[in-house]
Amino acid sequence: MNMNQRRCLIIFFYLFLYRGAALHHGKALYPSAMRIKRGLYSLMEPMFQNSMEDVNRLFEILLSGMQIGPERRPLLIPDQELASLRNVDKLEVLCEDVLPKTLSDIRRLLDELTLRRRPLSRRDFERTVLTLVYASQTVAQSSDQYQREAWTHTLVQLFRALQEDLRLV
């Protein structure tokens, strides 16, 4: 093998590795968020918390008894005043269309989270926290022992993934 062939082979190998790394890091944790929802461009890649006031509002909504329903079920916010706030539509899109709702989807998310070596973006952190809330509500509502154990295990793994992410910051 002459020098030019070696050089071409090394360049090809380097580009192959670079492309693979780029594809791995570009993988979305929440692929359904990449689609335009409900025909509104403003709800593409929705994020509820954009200020400290939004963080406090989300905490208030959670304390009011917000329920994230299973697939194809609407978000339930018992407090009508909180439910009528302007930016709650983003929270509805997040909870109804973006969050994973099945054990297999959440386990896929957990697999992706364990492979990450850098902190989550604010958007992905918010979605992971909301997924944790959904999992905890599902554990509380599960009547089957096997399902309860599976969801509990998933809940603990989500908590550990968030805890690990906070250590990376």
JONOR-V146775 format. One record per pair of residues at least 12 apart in sequence whose C-alpha atoms are under 8 Angstrom apart, sorted by sequence separation. I is the first residue (numbers start at 1). J is the second residue. If there is no record, write none. Layout:
I:J
I:J
This chain:
33:45
65:77
66:78
139:151
33:46
64:77
65:78
138:151
139:152
64:78
64:79
136:151
61:77
135:151
136:152
75:92
135:152
61:79
74:92
135:154
136:155
75:95
135:155
61:82
75:96
74:96
73:96
132:155
72:96
71:96
132:158
68:95
69:96
132:159
68:96
99:127
71:101
101:131
128:158
70:101
99:130
100:131
99:131
94:127
101:134
129:162
128:162
95:130
125:162
48:87
48:88
48:90
47:90
48:91
46:90
47:91
46:91
120:165
119:165
43:90
46:93
47:94
107:154
110:157
114:161
118:165
119:166
46:94
103:151
106:154
110:158
113:161
119:168
43:93
118:168
119:169
103:154
110:161
37:93
37:97
33:94
33:97
32:97
33:98
69:134
32:98
68:134
31:98
67:134
30:98
30:99
68:137
30:100
67:137
47:123
49:126
30:109
47:126
29:109
29:112
29:113
30:124
29:124
